Amino acid sequence: MSSPIRPIRQSLPFRLTSSALAALLVLAGCGGGGGSPNVGTRGPDAQQPATPAPTPVTSQATPEDLNPNLLAASSTYANLCAKPRSGVDASGQAFPDRQGTLLDELKFLRAWTNENYLWYDEVPNTFRMAAFSDPIAYFDVLKTPAITPSGKPKDEFHFTYPTAEWDAMQNEGIDLGYGITWTRNSTTAPRTWLITAVEPGSPAAAAGLLRGDMLAQVDGVDFVNASDATAVARINAGLFPDAAGSTHRFTLQRNGVPYEVSMTALEVRVAPVKNVKVIETASGKVGYLTFDTHNAVSEKQLVDAIATLRDAGVSDLVLDVRYNGGGLLYVASELAYMIAGPANTAGKVFERAQVNNKTPADDPIPFRATAYGFDSPNPVRAGTPLPTLGLKRVTVLSTSGTCSASEAIINGLRGADVEVIQIGGATCGKPYGFYPTPNCGTTYFSIEFKGVNHKGFGDFADGFAPTCAVSDDLSRPVGDPAEGMLAAALAYRTNNACPVSTSRARAVPMQIVRPAVKEIAIRTRGEAVQR
């Protein structure tokens, strides 16, 4: 069974598509009305003109369109595919697909949504299945149309991903591209995109790119000001290539000085845990680590990191999740346990899922004291006792890119009365989760639960506000004790006061460039929870 992602049903919980991932990060041309093309992403959260949805029709609708309760159970239609795959998947397992029809795929989506979607009773029954020729287009309308008092959609986290790419990203930590994490100020010209991170061993690292460098041109096109569709298409092709092996030219600026590089896109294996170190201070040893994503690969890396810090005798921890969008909730619960230890978590729940009124609730996620044993290239054996630090206090570095399962760590620890000092920016605010659900080659993400901690708290849709507001300091490497956020954390530990000045840090509001699938929380179902 799969693990929870917030938001996903695999059947582990996951908190909120390579081609889809690359797609999410692309520039899109505006449709009509003037204006410059948006720089966004291809895929679920692409900043592109939306394809008009079929007009709701009530006449000639079937009884099943009007009342999804008339459909059979979703399992009746599962894996009945209009174009079934043959052969085996990357793990060697035969595809479960059987010959079916487009209607079977649509009925699966409608029945599954009616069974499991958190707001199933708010999904309009005015869309006819016969009006759709694509399952993904039909899935896109199977959500609540409600708007919050602030004017935002009630459900902002509803998307799909090609199953093969999702599995590669979660289980192997592979991304297609150059190994760059970008941050942006806007999706429209004039654009400012800055490098926040360069993956070691990646094409970007080999080319000498550094954190803080600014993108100026892609394949000779003015990235900052380009506004016509042709130019935008060239930029997208260069930034987010569809396949490994394609080479593109980039002009960047470092401290105002331009330089050019050529990079060839590869499948980059991303290390989710980095910069594990001990910082010596006058009052004791402080552990530090950067944690970027809750995927299967991270489980073993986190176990090794905490064991290293434990053996070094650290008395405090700075957990840097400023760019961590979320992922597997079991990984989050394991890390929270490793931070707090058994004395602080015994008899307490890490997270409990609040589901709709027709779905049986899964068992709460405990503070897991043993490894789940996720499949990965270097797994930890299932049931392995986890190392612990036994801390009553932890410092978390956060930004608006800290989402979902990362927020669950903060919420879960606070529910166990562990003090969480938060340095940086407010988190993104995603208390919802998913069980990623694959069908016929597409994995669907539909909100199925809201997570609450041991005290029943889970109302953080506006994010967690920081103890000290400090901007991300792109002038120094992440993990450098002089970097603005880490320096503020160390100062707060000494003085119990926020720094007066953060002038070293960039003050312009920026947003991490990444797909929705990297900002989720995932949870496991049934017997997987007991693994």
N, C-alpha and C positions, 0 to 999 in steps of 0.2 A: 504494500500500500504506500501511497505517497504521503508526503508530509504537509502540514498546514502552511499555507502562505497567506499572508494577510494582504490582500484578499485573494484566495484560490481553493479548489478541492481536488487534491490528488489522491492521496487522502490523508496527507499530513496537512495541518493548517499552514497557509502561506499568506503573509500580508502583502496587500498591494504593494515589433515582434522581432545578428546577424543579418538575414535579409530583413527580417522584421525589426530586429534591433537597430540595424543600420537605418532602416526606414524611419524609425522614430526620430532620428536625429537630423533629418534632412531639411533643406530649405524648400518651401513650397511657394509656388506662384499664386497670387491672389486672383480670384475669379471676378472680373467685372468691377465697375465702380472705381477704377483707379487704385491708387495705393501701391506700395511696394510689396514684393513678395516677402512672405514670412520666412525666417530661418527657424526651422523647428525640427521635426523628425518625421521619418517615414514610418508608418505603423500606427499602433493604437493611439498614441497621443501626438500624432503629427499635427503641426500647425498648418493645415491645408484646408482649402475650401471643402466642406463636408459634401459628400454625395447625397443629393436630396433623397430622403426616405420616401417610400411609396405613400401616397396619400391614404390616410385611414379610410376604410370603406366598411360600411355595415351591411349594405345590400349584397346579396349573393354570397355572404359569408357562410361557412359551414358551421354546424353546431359546435364542433371542436374549436373553431376560431373564437367563437363567442363565449365558450365555457370550457377552459382547458381541463376541468375536472372530469370531462368525458373521455379524455385520452387515457390510454393504458399507462402503466408505470413506465418511467423513462427507460428502465432496463430492458423493456420490450423492444425498444427501437435502437438501443445502443449498438454501435459498430455495424449497423446496416447502412452501407455507403453507396452513393451513386457511382463512385469510382474507387472501389476497394483497392488498397495497396496489397502487393504481394511480396513475399520474401520475409526478411527479418529486420528488426530494428538494430540500433547501434550496439545493444547489449546481447544480440543474438537471439532474442525472443521473436517468435513468429507474430506478425501483425494480427490483431484480432478481427480485422475487417471481414465482413461478409457482403455478398452482393445484395444491395438494396436500392433505394430510390432517393431522389432529392427530398421527396415528401417524408420519407423515413427520418432523414437527418433533421428536417424542420420539426417533425413531431417530437423527436428526442429533445431538441432544445426547448420547445414549449413545455413539455412535461417536466423536464429537469428543472427549469426555471420555476414552474408552479410548485414543485416539491421543495426546493431548497433556497431560492432567492430570499434574502432577508425581508424584502418588501414585495413579496409575490403578489399581494392583493392590491398593489398600486400599478401593476403592469397593465397597460391598455389592452382590451380585448377587441380592438377595432382594426387590427391589421390581419389581412387575409394571407394565409400561407401561399395560396395560389398566386399572389402578387409578387412573390420573391423567386429569383432564379439562383440565389447564392445564400448558403447557410449563414455566412458571416454577416451579411447585410440584414438578415432576419434577426440574428442574435443582437445586433446593435440596437434594435428597437424594443427588446425584451427587458426593459428596465423602467423604474419609476420616472415619470416626467416632472416630478415635483421640484420646486425651487425653494431654497432656504430663505429665511427672512433677509439675509444679506445679499440675495440675488444670485447665489451660486446654485448649480444643479445639486440636488440632494445626493445623487449617485454620480460621482466624478470618476469612478474606478471600475470601468466595465470594458473589457478588451479581450483580444485573442492573441495567440502566438502559434506559429508553426510548431507542431509537437517535437519534431526532430531537433529544432533549434533550441526549444525550451529545455529539452532533456540534456543537450550538450552544455548549455549554460549552467544549469543547476547541478548536474552530476559531475561535470569535468572542469567547470570554471573556464570555459572557452568563449572568447568574444572575437568576432571577425573585425579586423581593422588595423590600427597602428599602435594601439596601447595608450591612447590619450583619453583623459577625462577633461571635458571642457566645461567652463561656466560662461553664461551669457547674460548680457544686460537686457536684451530685447530680441524679439523675433523679426523685427522690421529694421530697415536701413534708417539711419546709420547704426551698424551693428558693432558690438565689442564682444569678442570671444577670447577668453583667456584660458591658458592651460592651468588646471589645478593639480593634476597628477600625471606622471609618466610611469608606465609599468616597466619595471626592470626587465631587461632582456628583450624588449619589444622593438619594432622598427623605429618608433619615436625615440627610444633611449639610444639606439645605435646612431641615429641622426643627430644626437646632441640636444634635443629639445628639453626645455626646463620649465618647471612650475613658474607661472607668471608671464611667460611669453605670450604675445598677442598675435592673433591671426590677421594677416593683411591681404593675401591673395591665395587663390586656389587655381592651379593650372592657368595662371596668367589673368584670371578674372578678379576684379576688385571686390574682395569679400565684404568690405565695410559698406560700400555704397551700391552694389549691383542691385538693379530693380526690375530688369526685364526677364521674361520667362526663360530665354535661351541661356542667359548668364547663370540664372539660378539653377538650371538643370546641370550645367557644367560643375558648379560648386557642389551640388549634391552628389554627383557621380564621383568627385574626388574625395569628399569628406566621408562618404558612406558607401564604399564600393560593394557591389553585390557578390563578388567572389574574390578569393585569395589570388594573389599573383598580379594584380593590376597595379601599375606604378603611376604616381601623380606628383606634381610639383607644388610646393607650398612656399610662400613668403611669410615670414613672421618678423616680429620686432621684439628686441630685448633691450630694455632701457632706452627705447626710442631709436635703436640702431637696427635697420632691416638686415635679414639674412635669408638665404634660400636653401631649401633641402628637397630631395626627392625621396619618397618613401613607397615601399611596396607593401600592400595589404597582406596580412597573414592571419591565420587563426591563432590568436594570442591567448596563452594560458595565464589567467590572472590569479595572482596570489591574494586571497582575501585578508590575510593577516600579515602585517609588516611592522618594521621598526620596533621590535620587542627589545626593551632596554630597561636598565636600572639607572635612575637619576639620583646621584648622591646629593643630599641636602644637609644643612646643619642640624636638622631635627629628625633625620632618618632617611631610609631608602624609599624612593618612590618608583613604583613600577609604571611603565608606559607601554602601550601598544596601539597601533592603528588597525581598525577592524572595518572593512569596507563592504562586505556583503555576507548575509547569512545563507550560504549555499552548502552543499554536501561537502565540498572540499574544505570549508572553514572548520568543520568539526575537529578534525585531527590537528589542524594548525592552532586552534584555540587551546586544546588540551596541552599541546607542547608548550605554548606560550605561558600559560598559567603555571605549569610545572616549573618552568625556568624561573619565573618571578617568585614562586613559593620557595624554591631552593636558594634563591638569592636573599631571602629574608626581608622582602619589602613589607612596609607597614602601611602603605597607601597605594592607590592605583589611579592613574589617569587613563580612562578609556576614551580613545579618540574615534568617534563614529560620525564625524562631521559630514562625510559623504556616503554614509551607509543607508541605503534606501529600504533595507529590510530583507525578508526571505523566510527561512524556516523557523517557526516558533519553537520547535524543539531545540534548535541550536541556541536560540535566545534564552530559553529556560536553563539549558546546561551552563551557559556563560554566567547567568545570574547566580546560579548555585555555586559555581566555582569562585565567584567574587565573595559571596556572603558566607558560604559554608553551612554545615548542618546545624550549628547552634542557632543561627539566625533564621533558618528556613523550615525547621522541623514542624510538621503539622500544618504548613501553610501552602496555599495554592499560588502558583505563578500566574496563571491566567485561566479564567473560566469563559467559555463562549456563550453569548446570548444569541439564540437562534430564533427563527420564526416560530409561530404557534402550531406548526404541524410537523416540525422536524424534531426527532428525539435528540436531546442534547448529548454531545460526547462527554466523556469523563473530563474533568478539569485537567489542565496541564500542570503537573507538579513542578517543583524545583527539582529537575532531574539530577539524581546523584550518580547515575551511570550513563555511559555513552549509548546513544541510539544505534550507532554503527551505520551511518549513511553510506551508500555505495559511492565510491570515488576512486581516483587512481591510487590514493594512499589512505585507505580508511583506518579508522580506529575500531578495534574489535567491539562488537555489541556487548553491552554489559560491563565494560571496563570501568572500574571506579574512577571518578573524576577527581583531579587535584583541586584543592581549595585554598583560598587566602584568608577566609574567616574575617572579612572586614565589615565593620558597622557603618562605614562611610566610603563613598567612591565619588570621584570627580569625572564627569562626562563632558566631552567637548562636542558641541552640536551646532548645526546650521539649519537653514530651511531644507537642506538635503538630507537631514536625519529623519527617517520616516519609519512608520509601521512597526516591523519587528524590533527595530532599534528603539522606538518609543516604548515598546512592550517591556524592554529591559528596565527602562526608567520607571515605568508604572509598576512592574512586578516587584522591583526592589523596594519601592516606596510602600507598596502594600505589605511588605514584610518588615516595615519600620527600619529599613536601611536608609541612611541619609544619602541623597543624591544631590551633589553640588553640580550645577549645570553652567558651563562657561561657553559663551559664543552667541548664537542666535536662537530664536524660537524654532522648535522643530516643526515639521510640515503638517502634523495633525491628521493621522490616519489610524483610527482605532478599529477599523474594519478588517476582516480577513476573508481568505478564499480557501477552497479546496480545488486546485487546478484540475479541470476535468477534460481529458482527451477524448476526441471522437472523430474518427475518419481523417486523422492527420492534422487536426487543429485542436489546440488546447484552449479551453474557454475559461475565462475568469469572470465570475459573477459574485458579488458580495453575498456571503452566506452567514456571517456572524459578526458580532461586535465583541471585542475582548475586554474583560474587566479583571481587576486584580483581586487579591485576597479580601480586600475591604469593600469590593463591589464597585470600585471607581473605574470608569472608562470614558469619561466625557472630556476628551481632549482633541475634538475636531479642529480647534483653533491652534493646536500645538501646545507644547510645554514651554513656558517662558523661562529664559535663562536667569540664573542667580546673578550673573554679571554679563552684561551685553558687550561682546567684543567681536569685531569684524574678523573675517578670515584674512590672514596675513600672507599674501601671495609672494611677498618679497623674500621669504625664507622657506626652506624645506619643511614639510610636515615632520614632526618629531624633533626638530631643533628646539632646545629649551629656550632659545631667544625668539622663536616664532610667537606672534602676538597672542594667540589663544592659549598655547601651552605656557607661555610666560605668565599670563594672567592667572592660570590655574595654580601654578607654583606659588605665585605671590599671594593668592587668596588663602592658600594652605598655611602660609606663614603669618599673614596679617588679619585673616578673616574679614577682609575688606576688598571691594572691587577696585581695580586700578583707576586712577584719575584720568589717565591719558592712554589712548590706544592709537596714537597718531601713526604708528608704524603700519597699521592695518588699513587695507583698502576699504573706503567707506561706501562705494557705489554698490547698491543692492544687485546681487547677481543670483542666477539660478543654474543649478547643475543641469547639464544636457544629458538626458538619458530617457529610456522608454519607461512607460508605466509599469511594465513587468518587473522592473528593478526597484519598485517602491511598493512592496506588498508584504503581507504576512501570511504564511502557509501553515496549515495544521494537518495532522494525520488522523485518519478515521479508524474506528473499530479496533481490531486486534493490534494494529500498528501502534496504537497508543500504549499498549502494554509491553511492547518489545523491549 
